[in-house]
Amino acid sequence: MQELTHYINGTHVKGTSGRFSDVFNPATGEVQARCPLASPEEMAQAVAAAQAAQPAWAAINPQRRARVMMEYVRLLNRDMDKLAEALSREHGKTFPDAKGDVQRGLEVVEYCIGAPQLLKGEFTDGAGPGIDIYSMRQPLGVCAGITPFNFPAMIPMWMFAPALACGNAFILKPSERDPSVPLMLAELMEEAGLPKGVLQVVNGDKVAVDAILDDEVIQSIGFVGSTPIAEYIYGRGCSNGKRVQCFGGAKNHMIVMPDADMDQAADALIGAGYGAAGERCMAISVAVPVGDETADRLIEKLVPRIEKLKVGPYTAGNDVDYGPVVTAEAKQRILGLVESGIAQGAELVVDGRDFKLQGYEDGFFVGAHLFDRVTPDMDIYKQEIFGPVLSTVRAGSYEEAVKLAMDHEYGNGTAIFTRDGDAARDFAARINVGMVGINVPIPVPLAYHTFGGWKKSGFGDLNQHGPDAFKFYTRTKTVTARWPSGIKEGGEFNFKAMD
């Protein structure tokens, strides 16, 4: 049985709290490692090391910090397969999907190579007689990130890469369900040239989270996870005077107009609804065909595609469509929501409840499900299922379809499939959702734009990665400087106007 560690001050450190969490192989259901759960004292040790290391790192000029990011990109590419294999083994996602997880984090690191440009301030020459005004973007100090199980490579890099590029130290508290890749990422960052102590990885549960929220040294917190936890972290972190950005749950709608290419729409729904076993905050979990004829055509296209999905472990090859969900508890929750959908009157068109994979009967595999005639009062519509379950809600008109997405409490992502540019433009302009796809099912922005949801999917003023990240991880300081010419003659006791 492997016992994992924390990574503090450049060293793998055994846990001392005596508390551990089991890390499963989701494909077999077996426990493959134990993850230490940090005590407040262990968290304080990591924060102290980060606080001691941060000033020297901040004093390094942005160009040299960017060179560390440049080397980090090289190392991530070098170890891509190794990282993806470790990720698949603990999370369960397919090997190509795991590589995509690493790649989307790597792209944010590439963006951070532009730190010298992104950290430039502003300057006004001659704002008054002999007066110049300039602004500087300066690091916050020690920052922290609390990241989820479903993207153990991408989301940590979304947080720590810009934080480090800005000159901060960073404490990462990854998910205790799949913590190995975050530990590997920290090792690679130091191999790339980051000084010891600037990036720490501390594993833990709510005890570690609360220690982060209450530590006076930590200046900012990033979080991705469920909405109830996002609300808790945002409220407690802000009340403690920290800068906080939290991203919560989602219920992403894809509107299918009558003029859409139905094969294209069906293919998009298969990938966006069932990829990664539905364990994505940007998964499409609600299809909204406009009109019964559109709905019938869409269902007709979806059913054979869903029935052909290949479900299996990542070791079964790159043609596996999706793997197991992360835990037995997750599997039971998904199947419980499926049962509630049936009980509440939804039509189960594709039934995956009896799915079994020979040789992996104890794994956390869930068959693909497709519901039709779902209504907004049903639990499968209101709740984020986070599993391979696609719900179809029939809309009588475009306005009714838009209203469904507008009225839902979550506002992470949405999409419309249509050939009508007017409808697409209207949808993009009106919809109260943070990320919009037009004939794109999973509208995750590229690294040089920002990622963030609206409503109960996002809390805080700034989004993740892109320009917002460099604003979030820095403070602006504005300096007004006057260099008087001539000989000073006595003191001045009034506030001189800048004329």
HELIX and SHEET records of a PDB file:
HELIX    1   1 PRO A   40  ALA A   59  1                                  20    
HELIX    2   2 PRO A   62  ARG A   78  1                                  17    
HELIX    3   3 MET A   80  HIS A   91  1                                  12    
HELIX    4   4 PHE A   95  CYS A  112  1                                  18    
HELIX    5   5 ALA A  115  LEU A  118  1                                   4    
HELIX    6   6 MET A  154  ALA A  165  1                                  12    
HELIX    7   7 SER A  180  GLU A  191  1                                  12    
HELIX    8   8 LYS A  206  ASP A  214  1                                   9    
HELIX    9   9 THR A  227  SER A  239  1                                  13    
HELIX   10  10 MET A  262  TYR A  274  1                                  13    
HELIX   11  11 GLY A  275  GLY A  278  5                                   4    
HELIX   12  12 ASP A  292  GLU A  307  1                                  16    
HELIX   13  13 TYR A  314  ALA A  316  5                                   3    
HELIX   14  14 ALA A  328  ALA A  343  1                                  16    
HELIX   15  15 ASP A  379  LYS A  382  1                                   4    
HELIX   16  16 TYR A  398  ASP A  407  1                                  10    
HELIX   17  17 GLY A  421  ARG A  430  1                                  10    
HELIX   18  18 PRO A  467  PHE A  472  1                                   6    
SHEET    1   A 3 GLN A   2  GLU A   3  0                                        
SHEET    2   A 3 GLU A  30  PRO A  36  1                                        
SHEET    3   A 3 PHE A  20  ASN A  25 -1                                        
SHEET    1   B 2 HIS A   6  ILE A   8  0                                        
SHEET    2   B 2 THR A  11  VAL A  13 -1                                        
SHEET    1   C 3 PHE A 123  GLY A 128  0                                        
SHEET    2   C 3 ILE A 131  PRO A 139 -1                                        
SHEET    3   C 3 THR A 474  ARG A 482 -1                                        
SHEET    1   D 6 LEU A 199  VAL A 201  0                                        
SHEET    2   D 6 ALA A 169  LYS A 173  1                                        
SHEET    3   D 6 VAL A 142  ILE A 146  1                                        
SHEET    4   D 6 ILE A 218  VAL A 224  1                                        
SHEET    5   D 6 ARG A 243  PHE A 247  1                                        
SHEET    6   D 6 GLY A 458  PHE A 459 -1                                        
SHEET    1   E 7 GLU A 347  VAL A 350  0                                        
SHEET    2   E 7 HIS A 369  ASP A 372 -1                                        
SHEET    3   E 7 VAL A 389  THR A 392  1                                        
SHEET    4   E 7 ILE A 284  PRO A 289  1                                        
SHEET    5   E 7 ASN A 252  VAL A 256  1                                        
SHEET    6   E 7 GLY A 413  PHE A 417  1                                        
SHEET    7   E 7 MET A 435  ILE A 438  1                                        
SHEET    1   F 2 TYR A 410  GLY A 411  0                                        
SHEET    2   F 2 TRP A 454  LYS A 455 -1                                        
END                                                                             
